[in-house]
Amino acid sequence: MALSNYERMIKLADEVFASKDDPEQLDVNEDIIDELLNIHPATVSEYDNGEGPIAWVILIPTTIELMNQFIQCEISEKQLFELTKKEKIFDGIYLCSAMVLEEYRKKGIAKNLVLKAIETIREHHLIQALFAWSFSKEGDLGAETISAITSIPLYKRKNDYSS
């Protein structure tokens, strides 16, 4: 029996991020999603084609101070999330993750989800920086595209991905 879109998205997340094996990463589950939505309703977005999700995007509005600590590897992604929950005013956005099922890639789905989420967050916060920890060349290119479209400077945490 074929996997549902939801099951395929979970499998993709495990393959790309392997967050269960990396104590530095945020292991996103339903509790984390609830906490993200409490930070801001636009932190979690999905695109459903009527047969289940085909794209998921997570953004975390935070502070530039925390961004700098994260970019310099002084704090982990988990710590970034925990420290962000205590903040009320955000001036940075962490482009945490964007995943699209393979057959739907290169159609602008994730880009549009991210742009809409940033626009919504910017209605409430003066965002001056974007940052990312890319796990692929596609992730790097996506973050650079978002930065160019929004005219918000992009900062990157180094990662040694192989592909």
Phi, psi and omega in degrees: 000136182289147177289146175288165176303318180300313179297322178294322178295317178298316179298317179298316179300316179296320181292316186286312189260334183044043187293336179292338180261000184234107182293347178285331187272155174281120178270098188285124174224186184297323178296317179296319179299317177300318179294321177299315180296332175289328176294311176195137182299340182270008182289331183238126179226149174218155174244124181246125181270013182097348178241019182112173184293139174242351178209140175230140177224135175233126175238145177236108173290138184206198180252156177295326177301313178292323177304312181299320178297321180291313181301323181276006179063029176275336175227156180273173176297320176300316180294321176304312180298312182298317180290326180295324183300339182272349184272158178238334181244127184244138176231006176222159176228127175270119175280085191290306179201150174216121181228138179224136176301144191309315185288352180251004182287162178064029177242003178082009184296306180296318180303314181293322177298315181295315181298318179296318180296316179297316179302317180294317179295322181292343176293338184243345186219143178274093185276125182243355182206144170247150173212157186213157172232087188281143178250007180200164175297323178297322177297317176300311181297320179298315180297319179295321178296315179299316179300315181296317182292319184273347185060030175255128181301145181250135176237144185234140168273134182292145176211140179260077176273150180241113174191000000 
